[in-house]
Amino acid sequence: MLKIHQIFFFNILGLFMVALIVASLMSYYTLKSLIIHESEERLVEHISLLEPLLISTNDFDRFVARVSGKTFLRVTIIDEEGSVIAESDGDKTAMENHVGQLEIMEAMSKPYGVSVRYSNTINSDFIYVARKIVTPKKTFYIRLAMSLEKVMDHFYTLWIQLVGAFSVLVAIALIIAYNISKKAHYDILQITHFLDQVSAKNYKAILKPQYFREFLQISIMLKNLVKKLHNRDKQKRKHTAKLRLINKQQNDILSAISHEFKNPIAAIMGYAETLQDDLHLDPKIRAKFLDKILSNTQRITHMLERLSLSVKLENNDLQIKPNEFDLSGVCIDTISILQAKYPHRTITFNGGTKTVFADRTMIELIVTNLVDNALKYSEEEVLITLGDTTLSVSDKGIGIAPSELDKITSKFYRVQKNRWDNSMGLGLSIVSYILKLHDSTLNIQSTLGVGSTFSFSLENMVRTKGNPKK
């Protein structure tokens, strides 16, 4: 297998060889075309100079001989019927009729007729240029021809010189590329040695490439990478422990959800089986069992709705429908509903009227979740305070540890001491999502063994009236 510096050199060699071949072919066809075109223009120029002299002469044979001797071109005069009446390089009597020659046919309709073809008279390739000349006495054609062999000799000389010059440049470039390859090989050996030192746990190894700054940059990056890998080894155990904790929490969440659904489903099945087995059950007991089935069904429906709402909020699939309403009315309605659920608890409201522009249904859900949460985790009074810029719910319960304050609003997260209560840990997560839709945030202040206060700002619900976030 080739080394990198060898691959570099051979690729450069191949690239230059291909470039030489392509340049040679391109120059070959380009120069050939240019030289032939230049020869055609030269013949046209000669014809334009000879035309006035030809019109005034009467001796065509002498004329073509003189012109050919001075220009070294083949000169032919052809009459309107195609017969050769004067020829500088051959016997005109032995030449065939030229009316069908391409250059003559083209000259009949164009100022000049041009063709490159083989001459049977001279047995060589020629460049022909013909022009039709019309005089009061007669019409005839003058045709000048240049040997293509002479033209190509000039072309080959020029092309060989060009290819030679390019070949010299390629050779110089290859020498330079070879020297660069040697230098790259040296610096690569330095990097290899450096990596050997690193593999031997010598993290202080120094790399000093002599020719390429890029290799120095690579060595610095490698050294930084080694440092990161070394530090990662130290963090590996912490990361593994964190993953185990996350897996344990997920298992706890699944267990909690399973437990939440298992109890009402078991109750529904028990009451339903009793009703099915005993068709003559006392009507009062039957009605009681049906109420139990209905309440457990509503309980499952409520849990599914909370799960669905949480998913919609997290995926931004839910839009708020704002309107003006009195927030104090929401607080009073919430107290009325929860007081029936917790008849032996005290819920106090402190505040006056406060008109806000928000989604009333969602704000009701926020207040209900916060108050219900406070009632679950405390045994004393729960206080709702409605101020000018904030609404807060305070309790004198168990409190929340500082390490859990940042996690308390996460989906399915529950305080460690209360991980087996009848909550799926969605309440505060839903509250946070709804407040985000209203350009507000949930603020939590808590002290273990003293109590907690959950509050949120009302400023954007008043200031952005008519233009809430959706």
RAPECOR-V913443 format. One record per residue. D_CENTER is the distance of its C-alpha to the mean C-alpha in whole Angstrom. Layout:
d_center = [D_CENTER | D_CENTER]
//
This chain:
d_center = [35 | 34 | 33 | 30 | 33 | 34 | 31 | 30 | 34 | 34 | 30 | 32 | 35 | 33 | 31 | 34 | 36 | 34 | 34 | 38 | 38 | 36 | 37 | 41 | 40 | 38 | 41 | 44 | 43 | 42 | 45 | 47 | 46 | 47 | 50 | 52 | 50 | 52 | 55 | 55 | 55 | 58 | 60 | 60 | 61 | 64 | 65 | 64 | 67 | 69 | 69 | 72 | 74 | 74 | 75 | 78 | 79 | 82 | 81 | 78 | 79 | 80 | 77 | 74 | 76 | 76 | 72 | 71 | 73 | 71 | 68 | 68 | 66 | 68 | 69 | 70 | 72 | 72 | 74 | 73 | 74 | 71 | 74 | 74 | 77 | 76 | 74 | 73 | 72 | 74 | 77 | 76 | 79 | 77 | 74 | 73 | 72 | 69 | 68 | 65 | 63 | 60 | 60 | 63 | 62 | 59 | 61 | 63 | 61 | 59 | 60 | 59 | 59 | 57 | 56 | 56 | 58 | 61 | 64 | 67 | 70 | 68 | 66 | 63 | 60 | 60 | 58 | 60 | 60 | 63 | 64 | 66 | 69 | 72 | 75 | 78 | 80 | 77 | 73 | 72 | 69 | 68 | 66 | 65 | 63 | 62 | 61 | 58 | 59 | 60 | 56 | 54 | 56 | 55 | 52 | 52 | 53 | 50 | 48 | 49 | 49 | 46 | 44 | 47 | 45 | 42 | 43 | 44 | 41 | 39 | 42 | 41 | 37 | 38 | 40 | 38 | 35 | 38 | 39 | 35 | 35 | 38 | 37 | 33 | 35 | 37 | 35 | 33 | 36 | 36 | 33 | 35 | 38 | 36 | 34 | 37 | 39 | 36 | 36 | 40 | 39 | 40 | 37 | 39 | 39 | 38 | 36 | 37 | 35 | 37 | 35 | 32 | 30 | 27 | 29 | 30 | 27 | 26 | 29 | 29 | 26 | 27 | 30 | 28 | 27 | 30 | 31 | 29 | 30 | 33 | 33 | 31 | 34 | 36 | 33 | 33 | 36 | 35 | 32 | 34 | 36 | 34 | 32 | 36 | 36 | 33 | 34 | 38 | 37 | 35 | 38 | 40 | 38 | 38 | 42 | 43 | 41 | 43 | 46 | 45 | 45 | 48 | 51 | 51 | 50 | 53 | 55 | 54 | 55 | 59 | 60 | 59 | 61 | 64 | 64 | 63 | 66 | 69 | 69 | 72 | 71 | 72 | 70 | 70 | 68 | 66 | 65 | 64 | 62 | 60 | 59 | 58 | 56 | 55 | 54 | 52 | 50 | 49 | 48 | 46 | 44 | 44 | 42 | 40 | 39 | 38 | 36 | 34 | 34 | 32 | 30 | 29 | 29 | 27 | 24 | 25 | 27 | 30 | 31 | 34 | 37 | 39 | 42 | 45 | 47 | 50 | 48 | 52 | 52 | 49 | 51 | 54 | 53 | 51 | 54 | 56 | 54 | 53 | 57 | 58 | 56 | 57 | 61 | 62 | 59 | 59 | 56 | 57 | 56 | 56 | 55 | 55 | 54 | 50 | 48 | 44 | 42 | 40 | 39 | 43 | 42 | 39 | 41 | 44 | 42 | 41 | 45 | 46 | 44 | 45 | 48 | 48 | 46 | 49 | 52 | 51 | 50 | 54 | 57 | 58 | 58 | 54 | 54 | 52 | 51 | 50 | 50 | 49 | 45 | 45 | 46 | 47 | 48 | 50 | 52 | 54 | 53 | 52 | 49 | 45 | 45 | 43 | 40 | 40 | 39 | 35 | 35 | 38 | 35 | 33 | 33 | 36 | 37 | 41 | 43 | 44 | 48 | 47 | 45 | 47 | 48 | 47 | 44 | 40 | 39 | 37 | 39 | 38 | 34 | 35 | 37 | 34 | 31 | 34 | 35 | 31 | 31 | 34 | 32 | 35 | 35 | 37 | 39 | 41 | 45 | 46 | 49 | 50 | 54 | 54 | 51 | 48 | 47 | 44 | 43 | 41 | 40 | 42 | 41 | 38 | 39 | 42 | 40 | 38 | 40 | 39 | 35 | 34 | 31 | 30]
//
